[in-house]
Amino acid sequence: MKKFDFDKALKELDEEELSEVQTQKAKILVTVLPFVIIILILAVMLLASAQKEDKSGQQTSTEGQTEIATMEPIEEASDEPTAEPTQNPTAEPEVEAEEDEGTMQTPSYVNEPFHAENQLAELLEYFVSDNRKAIEDLVHLDRYKAMSYSLEGTDDFYYYGDKNADGKAHGKGIAVYADNRYYYGTWADGRREGGGFFIHYHMPECYTQKNVVIYHQFTGNWKNDLPDGEGAEHYEYHTDRFEKNTGYNTNLLGNYQNGLIHGTFYITNLYSDGNINEWDAEAQNGSWVYRSDSRDQVGRGPVFVDRKNKDNYIWVHPKENKNIGISCLISSKN
């Protein structure tokens, strides 16, 4: 009987088990390895994406800081009307546009045909009835603008109304002057005399965007072709063109002499924020009367006093405080 070799059998058994274990390990490795590779790929992709977002966030933050740093600060409007006004509160606002060289443009209606007598007769009806809307519609027509433009550079006027034996304006009538200026009222021997209404329309074709005035009017008494006695000025504006911290006169009610301010005045002015201030002032021979001998650093003195705060003034320089009147007025006396 052959003897059983226990050691040999055990060795063969171990080799079989080891081979089986290795086979199982290989199967497990083959099964798990693809998932491990997929997980590693996803991890790499997530890491790359996170780094990209971090860089993008840093760039966005830097750009935002640059924009804020380069922004110009917005200056708040001051409630103090006396704080260094950039515009002379007593000067007629349209003067800046008229004196600026190159602001006047050649209008398209220069050769438009017109008939002055017929057009003024048409316009007179609406002045008599005080139909402002109809007046404004007519004066903005090309034939009316051409009529006024034909007088450019002169103090002449076209007239329609009552006349004396010499053919001069006498009684009630209407006249048109250069630059879309009109007068309706009483006349004497060819001059404006008594009660009358004067208006200056600022046409967009004639001025640049710097001009803020829509129209400027004066209603009151006249003598020898000039405002004389009680009267009232009124300005209508393009308020969207206002400068900040600048008051624009809207109404001046007072007395005039030989076309210049003279006497007691009540004044209102308007600011870009919609605020309206009321002021009192005195005038003599075309100059505002200074309220005291005080002067600021540039030599201006107080002239308008705030109705609500007697310690609040508008200050004017002496160089600007002379020959103040209806500056857009055309007269044979000018």
C-alpha positions as CSV (number, residue, x, y, z in Angstrom):
1,M,0.0,0.0,0.0
2,K,1.3,3.3,-1.1
3,K,2.0,5.7,1.7
4,F,-0.1,9.0,1.6
5,D,2.2,12.0,1.3
6,F,0.5,14.5,3.6
7,D,3.0,17.3,3.1
8,K,2.8,17.1,-0.6
9,A,-1.0,17.1,-0.6
10,L,-1.0,20.1,1.7
11,K,1.4,21.9,-0.5
12,E,-0.7,21.2,-3.6
13,L,-3.8,22.4,-1.7
14,D,-2.1,25.6,-0.7
15,E,-1.1,26.2,-4.3
16,E,-4.7,25.7,-5.5
17,E,-6.1,28.0,-2.9
18,L,-3.4,30.6,-3.6
19,S,-4.2,30.4,-7.3
20,E,-7.9,30.8,-6.6
21,V,-7.3,33.8,-4.3
22,Q,-5.1,35.4,-6.9
23,T,-7.8,34.8,-9.5
24,Q,-10.4,36.4,-7.2
25,K,-8.2,39.4,-6.6
26,A,-7.6,39.8,-10.3
27,K,-11.4,39.7,-10.9
28,I,-12.0,42.3,-8.1
29,L,-9.2,44.5,-9.5
30,V,-10.6,44.3,-13.0
31,T,-14.1,45.2,-11.6
32,V,-13.0,48.1,-9.3
33,L,-10.2,49.7,-11.3
34,P,-12.5,51.4,-13.9
35,F,-14.5,53.0,-11.1
36,V,-11.3,54.2,-9.4
37,I,-10.1,55.7,-12.7
38,I,-13.5,57.4,-13.3
39,I,-13.4,58.8,-9.7
40,L,-9.9,60.1,-10.2
41,I,-10.8,61.8,-13.5
42,L,-13.9,63.5,-11.9
43,A,-11.7,64.7,-9.0
44,V,-9.2,66.2,-11.4
45,M,-12.0,67.9,-13.4
46,L,-13.6,69.3,-10.2
47,L,-10.3,70.6,-9.0
48,A,-9.5,72.3,-12.3
49,S,-13.0,73.9,-12.4
50,A,-12.6,75.2,-8.8
51,Q,-9.3,76.8,-9.7
52,K,-10.8,78.5,-12.8
53,E,-13.7,79.9,-10.8
54,D,-11.4,81.2,-8.2
55,K,-9.3,83.1,-10.8
56,S,-12.5,84.5,-12.5
57,G,-13.8,85.7,-9.1
58,Q,-10.5,87.5,-8.4
59,Q,-10.6,89.2,-11.8
60,T,-14.2,90.3,-11.4
61,S,-13.4,91.8,-8.0
62,T,-10.5,93.7,-9.3
63,E,-12.4,95.1,-12.2
64,G,-15.2,96.3,-9.8
65,Q,-12.7,98.1,-7.6
66,T,-11.1,99.8,-10.6
67,E,-14.5,101.1,-11.8
68,I,-15.4,102.5,-8.4
69,A,-12.0,104.1,-8.0
70,T,-12.2,105.9,-11.4
71,M,-15.8,107.1,-10.9
72,E,-16.1,110.9,-10.4
73,P,-17.9,111.9,-7.2
74,I,-21.4,113.4,-7.7
75,E,-21.6,116.7,-5.9
76,E,-24.8,117.1,-3.9
77,A,-26.8,120.3,-4.5
78,S,-26.5,122.8,-1.7
79,D,-29.6,124.2,0.0
80,E,-27.7,127.5,0.5
81,P,-28.4,129.8,-2.5
82,T,-25.6,132.2,-1.4
83,A,-22.9,129.5,-1.9
84,E,-20.7,130.8,-4.7
85,P,-23.2,130.9,-7.6
86,T,-21.7,130.1,-10.9
87,Q,-24.0,132.4,-12.7
88,N,-24.7,136.1,-12.0
89,P,-28.2,136.0,-10.5
90,T,-29.1,139.3,-12.0
91,A,-27.8,138.7,-15.5
92,E,-30.0,137.7,-18.3
93,P,-29.4,133.9,-18.8
94,E,-29.3,134.0,-22.6
95,V,-26.4,136.4,-22.7
96,E,-23.9,133.5,-22.4
97,A,-25.3,131.9,-25.5
98,E,-25.4,135.1,-27.5
99,E,-21.8,136.1,-26.6
100,D,-20.3,132.7,-27.3
101,E,-18.7,132.9,-30.8
102,G,-20.0,130.3,-33.2
103,T,-23.3,129.6,-31.4
104,M,-25.4,131.2,-34.0
105,Q,-26.3,128.9,-36.9
106,T,-27.6,129.8,-40.4
107,P,-31.3,128.8,-40.3
108,S,-32.9,126.8,-43.1
109,Y,-35.8,129.3,-43.6
110,V,-33.7,132.3,-44.7
111,N,-35.3,132.2,-48.2
112,E,-38.8,131.4,-47.0
113,P,-41.3,133.9,-48.5
114,F,-43.4,136.0,-46.1
115,H,-45.9,138.8,-46.0
116,A,-45.2,140.9,-42.9
117,E,-48.5,142.9,-42.9
118,N,-50.7,139.8,-43.4
119,Q,-48.8,137.8,-40.8
120,L,-48.9,140.5,-38.2
121,A,-52.6,141.0,-38.7
122,E,-53.1,137.3,-38.2
123,L,-51.0,137.3,-35.1
124,L,-52.6,140.5,-33.6
125,E,-55.9,138.6,-33.2
126,Y,-54.3,136.1,-30.8
127,F,-52.4,138.8,-28.9
128,V,-55.8,140.6,-28.3
129,S,-57.4,137.5,-27.0
130,D,-54.2,136.5,-25.1
131,N,-54.1,133.1,-26.8
132,R,-50.5,132.2,-26.0
133,K,-50.7,128.7,-27.5
134,A,-51.8,130.1,-30.9
135,I,-49.1,132.8,-30.7
136,E,-46.3,130.3,-30.0
137,D,-47.5,128.0,-32.8
138,L,-47.5,130.9,-35.3
139,V,-44.1,132.4,-34.4
140,H,-42.4,129.0,-34.8
141,L,-43.6,128.7,-38.4
142,D,-40.9,129.2,-41.0
143,R,-42.6,132.2,-42.6
144,Y,-42.7,134.0,-39.3
145,K,-39.1,133.1,-38.5
146,A,-38.1,134.3,-41.9
147,M,-39.9,137.6,-41.3
148,S,-38.0,138.2,-38.1
149,Y,-34.7,137.0,-39.6
150,S,-35.0,139.6,-42.4
151,L,-34.5,142.3,-39.7
152,E,-31.3,140.7,-38.4
153,G,-28.6,143.2,-37.4
154,T,-30.9,146.2,-37.3
155,D,-33.2,147.9,-34.8
156,D,-36.0,148.2,-37.4
157,F,-39.4,146.5,-37.1
158,Y,-42.4,145.6,-39.1
159,Y,-45.6,147.0,-37.7
160,Y,-49.4,146.5,-38.0
161,G,-51.9,148.6,-36.2
162,D,-53.1,152.1,-35.6
163,K,-51.1,155.0,-37.2
164,N,-51.1,158.8,-37.0
165,A,-51.3,161.2,-39.9
166,D,-47.6,160.8,-40.5
167,G,-47.9,157.1,-40.9
168,K,-46.2,156.3,-37.6
169,A,-47.3,153.7,-35.1
170,H,-49.8,155.5,-32.8
171,G,-52.5,153.8,-30.7
172,K,-52.7,150.0,-30.4
173,G,-50.5,147.8,-32.6
174,I,-48.1,144.9,-32.9
175,A,-44.5,144.8,-34.1
176,V,-41.9,142.2,-34.8
177,Y,-38.1,142.7,-34.4
178,A,-35.0,140.7,-35.2
179,D,-34.3,137.4,-33.4
180,N,-38.0,136.5,-32.9
181,R,-38.9,139.4,-30.6
182,Y,-42.4,140.9,-30.6
183,Y,-44.2,143.8,-28.9
184,Y,-47.9,144.3,-28.5
185,G,-49.4,147.4,-26.8
186,T,-49.8,151.1,-27.1
187,W,-47.7,153.5,-29.2
188,A,-47.1,157.2,-29.6
189,D,-45.5,158.8,-32.6
190,G,-43.7,155.7,-33.6
191,R,-42.5,154.7,-30.1
192,R,-43.8,152.3,-27.5
193,E,-45.7,154.3,-24.9
194,G,-48.0,153.3,-22.2
195,G,-49.0,149.7,-21.4
196,G,-47.3,146.9,-23.4
197,F,-46.1,143.4,-23.6
198,F,-42.7,142.4,-25.0
199,I,-41.6,138.8,-25.6
200,H,-38.4,137.2,-27.0
201,Y,-38.7,133.6,-28.2
202,H,-35.4,131.6,-28.3
203,M,-35.6,129.3,-31.3
204,P,-33.6,126.1,-31.1
205,E,-32.3,126.6,-34.7
206,C,-30.5,129.8,-33.6
207,Y,-28.7,128.7,-30.4
208,T,-26.6,125.8,-29.2
209,Q,-27.6,123.5,-26.3
210,K,-26.0,125.9,-23.9
211,N,-29.0,128.1,-24.1
212,V,-31.5,127.4,-21.3
213,V,-34.1,130.0,-22.1
214,I,-37.4,129.1,-24.0
215,Y,-38.7,132.7,-23.8
216,H,-38.3,135.9,-21.9
217,Q,-41.1,138.4,-21.5
218,F,-41.7,141.8,-20.0
219,T,-45.2,143.2,-19.2
220,G,-45.6,146.8,-17.9
221,N,-45.4,150.5,-18.6
222,W,-43.4,152.1,-21.3
223,K,-42.1,155.6,-22.0
224,N,-40.2,156.8,-25.0
225,D,-39.7,153.3,-26.3
226,L,-38.3,151.9,-23.0
227,P,-39.8,150.2,-19.9
228,D,-40.5,152.9,-17.4
229,G,-42.6,152.5,-14.3
230,E,-44.1,149.3,-12.9
231,G,-43.3,146.1,-14.7
232,A,-42.7,142.3,-14.5
233,E,-40.2,140.1,-16.2
234,H,-40.7,136.4,-16.6
235,Y,-38.3,133.6,-17.9
236,E,-39.3,130.2,-19.1
237,Y,-36.5,127.6,-19.2
238,H,-35.3,124.2,-20.3
239,T,-34.8,123.1,-16.8
240,D,-33.0,119.9,-17.8
241,R,-30.1,122.2,-18.8
242,F,-29.7,123.8,-15.4
243,E,-26.3,123.8,-13.7
244,K,-26.3,122.6,-10.1
245,N,-26.2,125.1,-7.3
246,T,-27.2,127.9,-9.7
247,G,-30.3,130.0,-9.3
248,Y,-32.1,131.1,-12.5
249,N,-34.3,134.1,-12.2
250,T,-37.9,133.2,-13.1
251,N,-39.8,136.4,-12.0
252,L,-38.7,140.0,-11.3
253,L,-41.5,142.4,-10.2
254,G,-40.6,146.0,-9.6
255,N,-40.0,149.4,-11.1
256,Y,-37.9,150.5,-14.1
257,Q,-36.7,153.9,-15.3
258,N,-35.4,154.5,-18.8
259,G,-35.3,150.7,-19.3
260,L,-33.2,150.0,-16.2
261,I,-34.1,148.6,-12.8
262,H,-35.0,151.3,-10.3
263,G,-36.9,150.9,-7.1
264,T,-38.2,147.9,-5.0
265,F,-38.1,144.4,-6.4
266,Y,-39.6,141.0,-5.6
267,I,-37.6,138.2,-7.2
268,T,-38.0,134.4,-7.5
269,N,-35.4,132.0,-8.8
270,L,-35.4,128.3,-9.6
271,Y,-32.8,125.6,-9.0
272,S,-32.1,122.3,-10.8
273,D,-33.6,120.4,-7.9
274,G,-36.9,122.2,-8.3
275,N,-36.4,124.4,-5.3
276,I,-37.8,128.0,-5.6
277,N,-36.4,130.8,-3.5
278,E,-38.0,134.3,-2.9
279,W,-35.9,137.4,-2.5
280,D,-36.3,141.2,-1.9
281,A,-34.0,143.8,-3.4
282,E,-33.6,147.5,-4.0
283,A,-32.3,149.1,-7.2
284,Q,-31.1,152.5,-8.3
285,N,-30.3,153.6,-11.8
286,G,-29.6,150.1,-13.2
287,S,-27.7,148.8,-10.2
288,W,-28.7,146.7,-7.2
289,V,-28.3,148.4,-3.8
290,Y,-25.8,146.6,-1.6
291,R,-27.3,145.6,1.8
292,S,-24.0,146.3,3.6
293,D,-20.3,147.1,3.1
294,S,-19.4,143.4,3.5
295,R,-17.5,141.8,0.6
296,D,-16.5,138.2,0.0
297,Q,-13.0,137.0,-1.1
298,V,-13.7,137.9,-4.7
299,G,-15.2,141.3,-4.0
300,R,-18.9,140.6,-4.2
301,G,-21.4,142.2,-2.0
302,P,-24.9,141.2,-0.7
303,V,-27.9,142.5,-2.8
304,F,-30.8,140.0,-2.7
305,V,-32.1,139.1,0.8
306,D,-33.9,135.9,1.4
307,R,-37.5,136.4,2.5
308,K,-37.4,133.4,4.8
309,N,-34.0,134.0,6.2
310,K,-32.9,137.6,6.6
311,D,-29.2,136.5,7.1
312,N,-29.1,134.8,3.7
313,Y,-28.1,136.8,0.6
314,I,-27.2,136.6,-3.1
315,W,-23.9,138.4,-3.7
316,V,-23.0,140.3,-6.8
317,H,-19.6,141.8,-8.0
318,P,-19.6,145.6,-8.7
319,K,-18.4,144.9,-12.3
320,E,-21.6,143.0,-12.9
321,N,-23.8,145.4,-11.0
322,K,-24.4,148.1,-13.6
323,N,-26.7,149.0,-16.5
324,I,-29.1,146.2,-15.5
325,G,-32.4,146.2,-17.4
326,I,-34.2,144.3,-20.1
327,S,-31.0,143.3,-21.9
328,C,-32.7,141.5,-24.8
329,L,-34.7,144.6,-25.7
330,I,-34.4,146.2,-29.1
331,S,-35.0,149.9,-29.0
332,S,-34.1,153.0,-31.0
333,K,-32.9,154.4,-27.6
334,N,-30.2,151.6,-27.3
